[in-house]
Structures are given as structure tokens and as C-alpha cells.
């Protein structure tokens, strides 16, 4: 299983999702639980992974979202209702490109069977 995941990421050049910061509206004093769905105008884009109360910024969180999700307004769906939020890029969409690994030349059977020249 692990090899398939690594191979997929290597072949795509990047993982299919990325981490984004979430600034939550603190007016209703609702802290969405981890696992809450994150939505933008076009539909569901990811899931909230963690939430905390920051001293200066108020309620904040992290969300794992689709790679193409833009910064901007969003909502986080909770059992009590929707909480307004703003998504901010932490990991840019183009990050994680696979490094080009040089290939080593392989010896053919014929070259390996013949003795080296003096």
C-alpha cells in the first residue's frame, strides 16, 4: 500500500491535496471540531484537521484541501450550522514537484559477458 501511494505522488509530481490555514469567524463562539467539511462557492473542497484559539487571531485552524483550492472565503460545516472562514495558502499549489533523478546507465548482457579490453 505505501509503495502505491509513493509511486502515485512521484508520477503526478505532487500530492493531490495541500494544507491551508483557516481563519474562522469567532462571532458565534463556535469552534468547529476536526473533521468538519470545508466548502467554497463551487462545493466541498476538504476537511478541517485541527482548530485552536489564538491569542491575537482568534479561532484558527488547518485544513487539508484539494490542490487547486484558491485563497478566499469559505464555510466550515458543523452540527450547529455553517461557520464563515477565510482560507490562506501555506503550501503553494506548485510545491512538491518531483526532483528529476538521473538514471544510471545499465549494462547490456553482451557488454557484461565480454572481458574488458587491456
N, CA, C and O atoms as a Tinker XYZ file with bonds, in Angstrom:
   472  protein
     1  N      0.812000   -1.198000    0.000000    73     2
     2  CA     0.000000    0.000000    0.000000    64     1     3
     3  C      0.859000    1.267000    0.000000    63     2     4     5
     4  O      0.599000    2.188000   -0.774000    81     3
     5  N      1.848000    1.320000    0.834000    73     3     6
     6  CA     2.687000    2.506000    0.903000    64     5     7
     7  C      3.417000    2.777000   -0.390000    63     6     8     9
     8  O      3.592000    3.932000   -0.779000    81     7
     9  N      3.843000    1.724000   -1.060000    73     7    10
    10  CA     4.569000    1.893000   -2.318000    64     9    11
    11  C      3.665000    2.494000   -3.390000    63    10    12    13
    12  O      4.116000    3.318000   -4.186000    81    11
    13  N      2.397000    2.092000   -3.420000    73    11    14
    14  CA     1.468000    2.632000   -4.410000    64    13    15
    15  C      1.271000    4.129000   -4.202000    63    14    16    17
    16  O      1.234000    4.891000   -5.168000    81    15
    17  N      1.144000    4.553000   -2.952000    73    15    18
    18  CA     0.959000    5.966000   -2.644000    64    17    19
    19  C      2.175000    6.769000   -3.064000    63    18    20    21
    20  O      2.045000    7.818000   -3.696000    81    19
    21  N      3.352000    6.282000   -2.718000    73    19    22
    22  CA     4.586000    6.977000   -3.080000    64    21    23
    23  C      4.735000    7.034000   -4.597000    63    22    24    25
    24  O      5.122000    8.070000   -5.138000    81    23
    25  N      4.436000    5.943000   -5.289000    73    23    26
    26  CA     4.540000    5.914000   -6.751000    64    25    27
    27  C      3.565000    6.908000   -7.383000    63    26    28    29
    28  O      3.916000    7.583000   -8.351000    81    27
    29  N      2.358000    7.005000   -6.853000    73    27    30
    30  CA     1.367000    7.930000   -7.398000    64    29    31
    31  C      1.844000    9.372000   -7.247000    63    30    32    33
    32  O      1.765000   10.157000   -8.192000    81    31
    33  N      2.335000    9.718000   -6.066000    73    31    34
    34  CA     2.834000   11.071000   -5.834000    64    33    35
    35  C      4.026000   11.348000   -6.746000    63    34    36    37
    36  O      4.139000   12.437000   -7.309000    81    35
    37  N      4.913000   10.368000   -6.891000    73    35    38
    38  CA     6.088000   10.550000   -7.751000    64    37    39
    39  C      5.667000   10.764000   -9.204000    63    38    40    41
    40  O      6.220000   11.631000   -9.881000    81    39
    41  N      4.708000    9.998000   -9.686000    73    39    42
    42  CA     4.267000   10.117000  -11.081000    64    41    43
    43  C      3.487000   11.404000  -11.338000    63    42    44    45
    44  O      3.604000   11.994000  -12.412000    81    43
    45  N      2.688000   11.844000  -10.358000    73    43    46
    46  CA     1.959000   13.100000  -10.508000    64    45    47
    47  C      2.891000   14.298000  -10.374000    63    46    48    49
    48  O      2.663000   15.340000  -10.989000    81    47
    49  N      3.934000   14.149000   -9.575000    73    47    50
    50  CA     4.848000   15.251000   -9.319000    64    49    51
    51  C      4.498000   16.023000   -8.063000    63    50    52    53
    52  O      5.276000   16.869000   -7.622000    81    51
    53  N      3.344000   15.749000   -7.481000    73    51    54
    54  CA     2.923000   16.418000   -6.253000    64    53    55
    55  C      1.752000   15.651000   -5.651000    63    54    56    57
    56  O      1.077000   14.902000   -6.358000    81    55
    57  N      1.501000   15.828000   -4.349000    73    55    58
    58  CA     0.339000   15.163000   -3.754000    64    57    59
    59  C     -0.959000   15.820000   -4.238000    63    58    60    61
    60  O     -0.937000   16.977000   -4.658000    81    59
    61  N     -2.084000   15.105000   -4.187000    73    59    62
    62  CA    -3.340000   15.656000   -4.693000    64    61    63
    63  C     -3.986000   16.690000   -3.769000    63    62    64    65
    64  O     -4.901000   17.395000   -4.194000    81    63
    65  N     -3.539000   16.796000   -2.535000    73    63    66
    66  CA    -4.097000   17.745000   -1.579000    64    65    67
    67  C     -2.978000   18.581000   -0.961000    63    66    68    69
    68  O     -1.801000   18.235000   -1.055000    81    67
    69  N     -3.374000   19.693000   -0.324000    73    67    70
    70  CA    -2.388000   20.537000    0.350000    64    69    71
    71  C     -2.989000   21.128000    1.614000    63    70    72    73
    72  O     -4.207000   21.126000    1.793000    81    71
    73  N     -2.136000   21.630000    2.481000    73    71    74
    74  CA    -2.547000   22.197000    3.759000    64    73    75
    75  C     -2.791000   23.692000    3.595000    63    74    76    77
    76  O     -1.994000   24.386000    2.963000    81    75
    77  N     -3.895000   24.194000    4.164000    73    75    78
    78  CA    -4.187000   25.631000    4.139000    64    77    79
    79  C     -4.547000   26.092000    5.539000    63    78    80    81
    80  O     -5.129000   25.341000    6.322000    81    79
    81  N     -4.194000   27.348000    5.851000    73    79    82
    82  CA    -4.595000   27.961000    7.118000    64    81    83
    83  C     -6.054000   28.394000    6.992000    63    82    84    85
    84  O     -6.497000   28.821000    5.926000    81    83
    85  N     -6.790000   28.277000    8.089000    73    83    86
    86  CA    -8.199000   28.668000    8.106000    64    85    87
    87  C     -8.395000   29.680000    9.227000    63    86    88    89
    88  O     -8.123000   29.383000   10.390000    81    87
    89  N     -8.868000   30.882000    8.879000    73    87    90
    90  CA    -9.213000   31.898000    9.868000    64    89    91
    91  C    -10.729000   31.835000   10.032000    63    90    92    93
    92  O    -11.472000   32.147000    9.102000    81    91
    93  N    -11.182000   31.431000   11.212000    73    91    94
    94  CA   -12.613000   31.219000   11.453000    64    93    95
    95  C    -13.258000   32.460000   12.051000    63    94    96    97
    96  O    -12.616000   33.217000   12.779000    81    95
    97  N    -14.534000   32.661000   11.735000    73    95    98
    98  CA   -15.308000   33.750000   12.316000    64    97    99
    99  C    -15.607000   33.396000   13.763000    63    98   100   101
   100  O    -16.208000   32.357000   14.037000    81    99
   101  N    -15.196000   34.247000   14.689000    73    99   102
   102  CA   -15.385000   33.958000   16.107000    64   101   103
   103  C    -16.602000   34.612000   16.709000    63   102   104   105
   104  O    -16.778000   34.555000   17.926000    81   103
   105  N    -17.466000   35.241000   15.898000    73   103   106
   106  CA   -18.616000   35.973000   16.414000    64   105   107
   107  C    -19.606000   35.074000   17.151000    63   106   108   109
   108  O    -20.212000   35.504000   18.133000    81   107
   109  N    -19.779000   33.841000   16.697000    73   107   110
   110  CA   -20.764000   32.946000   17.313000    64   109   111
   111  C    -20.171000   32.066000   18.403000    63   110   112   113
   112  O    -20.892000   31.266000   19.000000    81   111
   113  N    -18.894000   32.190000   18.671000    73   111   114
   114  CA   -18.194000   31.380000   19.680000    64   113   115
   115  C    -18.312000   29.883000   19.411000    63   114   116   117
   116  O    -18.322000   29.083000   20.346000    81   115
   117  N    -18.402000   29.506000   18.145000    73   115   118
   118  CA   -18.460000   28.090000   17.773000    64   117   119
   119  C    -17.098000   27.685000   17.235000    63   118   120   121
   120  O    -16.604000   28.265000   16.269000    81   119
   121  N    -16.499000   26.688000   17.865000    73   119   122
   122  CA   -15.251000   26.123000   17.356000    64   121   123
   123  C    -15.595000   24.823000   16.649000    63   122   124   125
   124  O    -15.977000   23.855000   17.306000    81   123
   125  N    -15.470000   24.774000   15.339000    73   123   126
   126  CA   -15.805000   23.540000   14.627000    64   125   127
   127  C    -14.863000   22.408000   15.032000    63   126   128   129
   128  O    -13.667000   22.641000   15.211000    81   127
   129  N    -15.367000   21.215000   15.177000    73   127   130
   130  CA   -14.489000   20.088000   15.540000    64   129   131
   131  C    -13.661000   19.629000   14.342000    63   130   132   133
   132  O    -14.078000   19.800000   13.196000    81   131
   133  N    -12.487000   19.046000   14.602000    73   131   134
   134  CA   -11.719000   18.457000   13.499000    64   133   135
   135  C    -12.585000   17.433000   12.762000    63   134   136   137
   136  O    -13.359000   16.698000   13.376000    81   135
   137  N    -12.441000   17.401000   11.463000    73   135   138
   138  CA   -13.259000   16.509000   10.640000    64   137   139
   139  C    -14.409000   17.229000    9.964000    63   138   140   141
   140  O    -15.078000   16.655000    9.104000    81   139
   141  N    -14.655000   18.505000   10.347000    73   139   142
   142  CA   -15.716000   19.283000    9.710000    64   141   143
   143  C    -15.362000   19.550000    8.253000    63   142   144   145
   144  O    -14.193000   19.729000    7.912000    81   143
   145  N    -16.373000   19.576000    7.402000    73   143   146
   146  CA   -16.175000   19.769000    5.961000    64   145   147
   147  C    -15.964000   21.248000    5.637000    63   146   148   149
   148  O    -16.627000   22.117000    6.204000    81   147
   149  N    -15.036000   21.524000    4.722000    73   147   150
   150  CA   -14.749000   22.884000    4.266000    64   149   151
   151  C    -15.359000   23.056000    2.879000    63   150   152   153
   152  O    -15.147000   22.231000    1.990000    81   151
   153  N    -16.129000   24.149000    2.700000    73   151   154
   154  CA   -16.814000   24.420000    1.432000    64   153   155
   155  C    -16.424000   25.795000    0.906000    63   154   156   157
   156  O    -16.194000   26.726000    1.676000    81   155
   157  N    -16.353000   25.907000   -0.418000    73   155   158
   158  CA   -16.269000   27.205000   -1.084000    64   157   159
   159  C    -17.470000   27.272000   -2.024000    63   158   160   161
   160  O    -18.303000   26.365000   -2.031000    81   159
   161  N    -17.566000   28.339000   -2.817000    73   159   162
   162  CA   -18.739000   28.521000   -3.685000    64   161   163
   163  C    -18.981000   27.332000   -4.609000    63   162   164   165
   164  O    -20.128000   27.000000   -4.907000    81   163
   165  N    -17.899000   26.686000   -5.066000    73   163   166
   166  CA   -18.058000   25.575000   -6.015000    64   165   167
   167  C    -18.366000   24.236000   -5.348000    63   166   168   169
   168  O    -18.603000   23.249000   -6.044000    81   167
   169  N    -18.367000   24.179000   -4.019000    73   167   170
   170  CA   -18.691000   22.932000   -3.324000    64   169   171
   171  C    -17.658000   22.555000   -2.274000    63   170   172   173
   172  O    -16.818000   23.368000   -1.888000    81   171
   173  N    -17.735000   21.312000   -1.821000    73   171   174
   174  CA   -16.820000   20.825000   -0.782000    64   173   175
   175  C    -15.412000   20.669000   -1.347000    63   174   176   177
   176  O    -15.217000   20.101000   -2.421000    81   175
   177  N    -14.422000   21.191000   -0.593000    73   175   178
   178  CA   -13.035000   21.125000   -1.071000    64   177   179
   179  C    -12.097000   20.394000   -0.122000    63   178   180   181
   180  O    -10.971000   20.070000   -0.499000    81   179
   181  N    -12.542000   20.128000    1.106000    73   179   182
   182  CA   -11.627000   19.460000    2.030000    64   181   183
   183  C    -12.210000   19.291000    3.413000    63   182   184   185
   184  O    -13.422000   19.349000    3.623000    81   183
   185  N    -11.295000   19.078000    4.357000    73   183   186
   186  CA   -11.695000   18.791000    5.727000    64   185   187
   187  C    -10.791000   19.548000    6.702000    63   186   188   189
   188  O     -9.588000   19.681000    6.481000    81   187
   189  N    -11.392000   20.034000    7.772000    73   187   190
   190  CA   -10.666000   20.719000    8.839000    64   189   191
   191  C     -9.917000   19.674000    9.655000    63   190   192   193
   192  O    -10.516000   18.700000   10.110000    81   191
   193  N     -8.613000   19.866000    9.844000    73   191   194
   194  CA    -7.825000   18.863000   10.564000    64   193   195
   195  C     -7.548000   19.244000   12.007000    63   194   196   197
   196  O     -7.398000   18.366000   12.856000    81   195
   197  N     -7.478000   20.543000   12.303000    73   195   198
   198  CA    -7.238000   20.981000   13.682000    64   197   199
   199  C     -7.751000   22.401000   13.863000    63   198   200   201
   200  O     -7.850000   23.168000   12.906000    81   199
   201  N     -8.081000   22.741000   15.121000    73   199   202
   202  CA    -8.625000   24.055000   15.454000    64   201   203
   203  C     -8.028000   24.497000   16.781000    63   202   204   205
   204  O     -7.781000   23.676000   17.665000    81   203
   205  N     -7.798000   25.807000   16.916000    73   203   206
   206  CA    -7.275000   26.350000   18.171000    64   205   207
   207  C     -7.731000   27.797000   18.312000    63   206   208   209
   208  O     -8.110000   28.443000   17.335000    81   207
   209  N     -7.685000   28.291000   19.545000    73   207   210
   210  CA    -7.952000   29.705000   19.797000    64   209   211
   211  C     -6.612000   30.411000   19.930000    63   210   212   213
   212  O     -5.850000   30.138000   20.857000    81   211
   213  N     -6.329000   31.312000   19.008000    73   211   214
   214  CA    -5.087000   32.077000   19.031000    64   213   215
   215  C     -5.326000   33.356000   19.828000    63   214   216   217
   216  O     -6.403000   33.946000   19.750000    81   215
   217  N     -4.324000   33.783000   20.594000    73   215   218
   218  CA    -4.464000   34.964000   21.447000    64   217   219
   219  C     -4.810000   36.201000   20.624000    63   218   220   221
   220  O     -5.695000   36.965000   21.009000    81   219
   221  N     -4.134000   36.411000   19.511000    73   219   222
   222  CA    -4.358000   37.608000   18.697000    64   221   223
   223  C     -5.346000   37.393000   17.557000    63   222   224   225
   224  O     -6.155000   38.275000   17.269000    81   223
   225  N     -5.290000   36.241000   16.909000    73   223   226
   226  CA    -6.093000   35.997000   15.708000    64   225   227
   227  C     -7.453000   35.363000   15.970000    63   226   228   229
   228  O     -8.262000   35.259000   15.048000    81   227
   229  N     -7.727000   34.940000   17.191000    73   227   230
   230  CA    -8.995000   34.287000   17.484000    64   229   231
   231  C     -8.987000   32.842000   17.016000    63   230   232   233
   232  O     -7.936000   32.201000   17.020000    81   231
   233  N    -10.149000   32.309000   16.609000    73   231   234
   234  CA   -10.202000   30.904000   16.184000    64   233   235
   235  C     -9.506000   30.693000   14.835000    63   234   236   237
   236  O     -9.815000   31.358000   13.845000    81   235
   237  N     -8.573000   29.766000   14.825000    73   235   238
   238  CA    -7.831000   29.434000   13.607000    64   237   239
   239  C     -7.803000   27.924000   13.455000    63   238   240   241
   240  O     -8.138000   27.192000   14.386000    81   239
   241  N     -7.406000   27.465000   12.291000    73   239   242
   242  CA    -7.311000   26.024000   12.078000    64   241   243
   243  C     -6.472000   25.699000   10.864000    63   242   244   245
   244  O     -5.955000   26.582000   10.179000    81   243
   245  N     -6.353000   24.413000   10.620000    73   243   246
   246  CA    -5.679000   23.899000    9.436000    64   245   247
   247  C     -6.661000   23.003000    8.699000    63   246   248   249
   248  O     -7.444000   22.282000    9.318000    81   247
   249  N     -6.614000   23.054000    7.381000    73   247   250
   250  CA    -7.498000   22.215000    6.568000    64   249   251
   251  C     -6.693000   21.553000    5.465000    63   250   252   253
   252  O     -5.789000   22.155000    4.886000    81   251
   253  N     -7.033000   20.313000    5.185000    73   251   254
   254  CA    -6.449000   19.578000    4.070000    64   253   255
   255  C     -7.446000   19.688000    2.922000    63   254   256   257
   256  O     -8.556000   19.162000    2.999000    81   255
   257  N     -7.039000   20.381000    1.850000    73   255   258
   258  CA    -7.963000   20.692000    0.755000    64   257   259
   259  C     -7.390000   20.244000   -0.586000    63   258   260   261
   260  O     -6.218000   19.880000   -0.681000    81   259
   261  N     -8.228000   20.273000   -1.621000    73   259   262
   262  CA    -7.767000   19.965000   -2.976000    64   261   263
   263  C     -6.642000   20.922000   -3.361000    63   262   264   265
   264  O     -6.623000   22.078000   -2.937000    81   263
   265  N     -5.729000   20.438000   -4.149000    73   263   266
   266  CA    -4.560000   21.223000   -4.555000    64   265   267
   267  C     -4.947000   22.534000   -5.235000    63   266   268   269
   268  O     -4.247000   23.532000   -5.064000    81   267
   269  N     -6.031000   22.561000   -5.996000    73   267   270
   270  CA    -6.405000   23.744000   -6.782000    64   269   271
   271  C     -7.280000   24.733000   -6.020000    63   270   272   273
   272  O     -7.728000   25.718000   -6.606000    81   271
   273  N     -7.536000   24.504000   -4.738000    73   271   274
   274  CA    -8.394000   25.390000   -3.952000    64   273   275
   275  C     -7.738000   26.763000   -3.805000    63   274   276   277
   276  O     -6.593000   26.849000   -3.361000    81   275
   277  N     -8.450000   27.848000   -4.173000    73   275   278
   278  CA    -7.859000   29.187000   -4.071000    64   277   279
   279  C     -7.991000   29.764000   -2.661000    63   278   280   281
   280  O     -8.802000   29.297000   -1.862000    81   279
   281  N     -7.182000   30.784000   -2.368000    73   279   282
   282  CA    -7.361000   31.561000   -1.139000    64   281   283
   283  C     -8.719000   32.245000   -1.226000    63   282   284   285
   284  O     -9.233000   32.484000   -2.318000    81   283
   285  N     -9.297000   32.558000   -0.072000    73   283   286
   286  CA   -10.541000   33.318000   -0.105000    64   285   287
   287  C    -11.574000   32.809000    0.869000    63   286   288   289
   288  O    -11.282000   32.024000    1.772000    81   287
   289  N    -12.796000   33.276000    0.663000    73   287   290
   290  CA   -13.896000   32.966000    1.563000    64   289   291
   291  C    -14.314000   31.509000    1.460000    63   290   292   293
   292  O    -14.281000   30.899000    0.391000    81   291
   293  N    -14.712000   30.970000    2.617000    73   291   294
   294  CA   -15.158000   29.578000    2.701000    64   293   295
   295  C    -16.136000   29.464000    3.857000    63   294   296   297
   296  O    -16.337000   30.414000    4.613000    81   295
   297  N    -16.737000   28.302000    3.984000    73   295   298
   298  CA   -17.551000   27.984000    5.156000    64   297   299
   299  C    -17.129000   26.619000    5.670000    63   298   300   301
   300  O    -16.719000   25.741000    4.910000    81   299
   301  N    -17.241000   26.468000    6.984000    73   299   302
   302  CA   -16.953000   25.186000    7.623000    64   301   303
   303  C    -18.267000   24.688000    8.190000    63   302   304   305
   304  O    -18.898000   25.368000    8.999000    81   303
   305  N    -18.679000   23.511000    7.771000    73   303   306
   306  CA   -19.964000   22.940000    8.163000    64   305   307
   307  C    -19.833000   22.227000    9.507000    63   306   308   309
   308  O    -18.990000   21.343000    9.660000    81   307
   309  N    -20.664000   22.606000   10.482000    73   307   310
   310  CA   -20.689000   21.948000   11.793000    64   309   311
   311  C    -22.100000   21.449000   12.077000    63   310   312   313
   312  O    -23.024000   21.717000   11.309000    81   311
   313  N    -22.266000   20.728000   13.174000    73   311   314
   314  CA   -23.595000   20.249000   13.571000    64   313   315
   315  C    -24.509000   21.423000   13.922000    63   314   316   317
   316  O    -25.726000   21.341000   13.754000    81   315
   317  N    -23.912000   22.527000   14.416000    73   315   318
   318  CA   -24.689000   23.716000   14.790000    64   317   319
   319  C    -24.979000   24.629000   13.606000    63   318   320   321
   320  O    -25.775000   25.559000   13.727000    81   319
   321  N    -24.355000   24.381000   12.481000    73   319   322
   322  CA   -24.538000   25.222000   11.298000    64   321   323
   323  C    -23.212000   25.567000   10.647000    63   322   324   325
   324  O    -22.167000   25.014000   10.992000    81   323
   325  N    -23.274000   26.490000    9.701000    73   323   326
   326  CA   -22.071000   26.881000    8.960000    64   325   327
   327  C    -21.334000   27.994000    9.692000    63   326   328   329
   328  O    -21.952000   28.894000   10.261000    81   327
   329  N    -20.001000   27.923000    9.672000    73   327   330
   330  CA   -19.146000   28.947000   10.259000    64   329   331
   331  C    -18.365000   29.593000    9.118000    63   330   332   333
   332  O    -17.724000   28.903000    8.326000    81   331
   333  N    -18.425000   30.921000    9.039000    73   331   334
   334  CA   -17.688000   31.637000    7.998000    64   333   335
   335  C    -16.193000   31.489000    8.248000    63   334   336   337
   336  O    -15.743000   31.447000    9.394000    81   335
   337  N    -15.434000   31.411000    7.167000    73   335   338
   338  CA   -13.987000   31.227000    7.291000    64   337   339
   339  C    -13.287000   31.871000    6.107000    63   338   340   341
   340  O    -13.907000   32.225000    5.104000    81   339
   341  N    -11.989000   32.009000    6.252000    73   339   342
   342  CA   -11.143000   32.508000    5.158000    64   341   343
   343  C     -9.953000   31.576000    5.032000    63   342   344   345
   344  O     -9.272000   31.292000    6.017000    81   343
   345  N     -9.700000   31.096000    3.809000    73   343   346
   346  CA    -8.578000   30.189000    3.550000    64   345   347
   347  C     -7.349000   30.987000    3.138000    63   346   348   349
   348  O     -7.442000   31.953000    2.381000    81   347
   349  N     -6.194000   30.565000    3.652000    73   347   350
   350  CA    -4.929000   31.231000    3.331000    64   349   351
   351  C     -3.882000   30.176000    2.983000    63   350   352   353
   352  O     -3.755000   29.163000    3.671000    81   351
   353  N     -3.144000   30.421000    1.924000    73   351   354
   354  CA    -2.142000   29.464000    1.454000    64   353   355
   355  C     -0.990000   29.323000    2.433000    63   354   356   357
   356  O     -0.422000   30.314000    2.892000    81   355
   357  N     -0.653000   28.081000    2.747000    73   355   358
   358  CA     0.565000   27.750000    3.491000    64   357   359
   359  C      1.520000   27.059000    2.528000    63   358   360   361
   360  O      2.696000   27.413000    2.437000    81   359
   361  N      1.001000   26.072000    1.813000    73   359   362
   362  CA     1.781000   25.320000    0.826000    64   361   363
   363  C      1.271000   25.706000   -0.556000    63   362   364   365
   364  O      0.118000   25.421000   -0.880000    81   363
   365  N      2.108000   26.355000   -1.392000    73   363   366
   366  CA     1.642000   26.754000   -2.717000    64   365   367
   367  C      1.276000   25.553000   -3.587000    63   366   368   369
   368  O      1.849000   24.475000   -3.424000    81   367
   369  N      0.323000   25.727000   -4.516000    73   367   370
   370  CA    -0.114000   24.601000   -5.357000    64   369   371
   371  C      1.007000   23.969000   -6.169000    63   370   372   373
   372  O      0.969000   22.771000   -6.447000    81   371
   373  N      2.000000   24.757000   -6.552000    73   371   374
   374  CA     3.080000   24.213000   -7.379000    64   373   375
   375  C      4.177000   23.544000   -6.558000    63   374   376   377
   376  O      5.121000   22.997000   -7.129000    81   375
   377  N      4.073000   23.574000   -5.241000    73   375   378
   378  CA     5.095000   22.950000   -4.390000    64   377   379
   379  C      5.037000   21.434000   -4.500000    63   378   380   381
   380  O      3.986000   20.857000   -4.777000    81   379
   381  N      6.166000   20.807000   -4.283000    73   379   382
   382  CA     6.219000   19.355000   -4.233000    64   381   383
   383  C      6.516000   18.695000   -5.548000    63   382   384   385
   384  O      6.316000   17.489000   -5.695000    81   383
   385  N      6.993000   19.461000   -6.518000    73   383   386
   386  CA     7.326000   18.846000   -7.804000    64   385   387
   387  C      8.423000   17.813000   -7.599000    63   386   388   389
   388  O      9.356000   18.027000   -6.825000    81   387
   389  N      8.303000   16.713000   -8.286000    73   387   390
   390  CA     9.279000   15.629000   -8.140000    64   389   391
   391  C     10.627000   16.068000   -8.694000    63   390   392   393
   392  O     10.709000   16.690000   -9.753000    81   391
   393  N     11.666000   15.737000   -7.969000    73   391   394
   394  CA    13.016000   16.037000   -8.441000    64   393   395
   395  C     13.354000   15.094000   -9.576000    63   394   396   397
   396  O     12.950000   13.932000   -9.570000    81   395
   397  N     14.094000   15.593000  -10.547000    73   395   398
   398  CA    14.488000   14.691000  -11.630000    64   397   399
   399  C     15.691000   13.884000  -11.153000    63   398   400   401
   400  O     16.750000   14.432000  -10.847000    81   399
   401  N     15.505000   12.613000  -11.101000    73   399   402
   402  CA    16.544000   11.706000  -10.627000    64   401   403
   403  C     17.269000   11.153000  -11.844000    63   402   404   405
   404  O     16.650000   10.529000  -12.706000    81   403
   405  N     18.592000   11.380000  -11.918000    73   403   406
   406  CA    19.304000   10.861000  -13.090000    64   405   407
   407  C     19.301000    9.344000  -13.100000    63   406   408   409
   408  O     19.458000    8.703000  -12.061000    81   407
   409  N     19.123000    8.784000  -14.270000    73   407   410
   410  CA    19.123000    7.330000  -14.429000    64   409   411
   411  C     20.542000    6.847000  -14.669000    63   410   412   413
   412  O     21.298000    7.460000  -15.422000    81   411
   413  N     20.896000    5.750000  -14.030000    73   411   414
   414  CA    22.208000    5.155000  -14.245000    64   413   415
   415  C     22.166000    4.304000  -15.503000    63   414   416   417
   416  O     21.188000    3.594000  -15.740000    81   415
   417  N     23.206000    4.369000  -16.303000    73   415   418
   418  CA    23.210000    3.523000  -17.499000    64   417   419
   419  C     23.289000    2.059000  -17.095000    63   418   420   421
   420  O     24.035000    1.688000  -16.189000    81   419
   421  N     22.524000    1.251000  -17.767000    73   419   422
   422  CA    22.508000   -0.188000  -17.484000    64   421   423
   423  C     23.433000   -0.910000  -18.449000    63   422   424   425
   424  O     23.536000   -0.551000  -19.622000    81   423
   425  N     24.093000   -1.916000  -17.944000    73   423   426
   426  CA    24.957000   -2.723000  -18.807000    64   425   427
   427  C     24.112000   -3.749000  -19.535000    63   426   428   429
   428  O     23.241000   -4.385000  -18.941000    81   427
   429  N     24.368000   -3.907000  -20.810000    73   427   430
   430  CA    23.663000   -4.950000  -21.542000    64   429   431
   431  C     24.321000   -6.283000  -21.219000    63   430   432   433
   432  O     25.454000   -6.317000  -20.740000    81   431
   433  N     23.630000   -7.361000  -21.473000    73   431   434
   434  CA    24.192000   -8.691000  -21.184000    64   433   435
   435  C     25.442000   -8.937000  -22.018000    63   434   436   437
   436  O     26.399000   -9.553000  -21.549000    81   435
   437  N     25.427000   -8.460000  -23.233000    73   435   438
   438  CA    26.575000   -8.661000  -24.109000    64   437   439
   439  C     27.806000   -7.929000  -23.558000    63   438   440   441
   440  O     28.907000   -8.480000  -23.546000    81   439
   441  N     27.610000   -6.682000  -23.102000    73   439   442
   442  CA    28.737000   -5.916000  -22.570000    64   441   443
   443  C     29.240000   -6.520000  -21.270000    63   442   444   445
   444  O     30.441000   -6.497000  -21.000000    81   443
   445  N     28.340000   -7.057000  -20.465000    73   443   446
   446  CA    28.743000   -7.657000  -19.191000    64   445   447
   447  C     29.468000   -8.980000  -19.405000    63   446   448   449
   448  O     30.313000   -9.348000  -18.590000    81   447
   449  N     29.159000   -9.709000  -20.488000    73   447   450
   450  CA    29.766000  -11.019000  -20.739000    64   449   451
   451  C     31.159000  -10.908000  -21.345000    63   450   452   453
   452  O     31.993000  -11.790000  -21.141000    81   451
   453  N     31.420000   -9.836000  -22.088000    73   451   454
   454  CA    32.742000   -9.725000  -22.724000    64   453   455
   455  C     33.771000   -9.191000  -21.730000    63   454   456   457
   456  O     33.462000   -8.307000  -20.932000    81   455
   457  N     34.991000   -9.723000  -21.775000    73   455   458
   458  CA    36.031000   -9.272000  -20.847000    64   457   459
   459  C     36.485000   -7.862000  -21.213000    63   458   460   461
   460  O     36.423000   -7.468000  -22.378000    81   459
   461  N     36.935000   -7.112000  -20.227000    73   459   462
   462  CA    37.400000   -5.751000  -20.507000    64   461   463
   463  C     38.654000   -5.766000  -21.379000    63   462   464   465
   464  O     39.473000   -6.680000  -21.276000    81   463
   465  N     38.803000   -4.765000  -22.229000    73   463   466
   466  CA    39.993000   -4.696000  -23.087000    64   465   467
   467  C     41.188000   -4.162000  -22.294000    63   466   468   469
   468  O     41.048000   -3.319000  -21.407000    81   467
   469  N     42.383000   -4.689000  -22.648000    73   467   470
   470  CA    43.585000   -4.271000  -21.907000    64   469   471
   471  C     44.060000   -2.904000  -22.279000    63   470   472
   472  O     45.057000   -2.428000  -21.737000    81   471
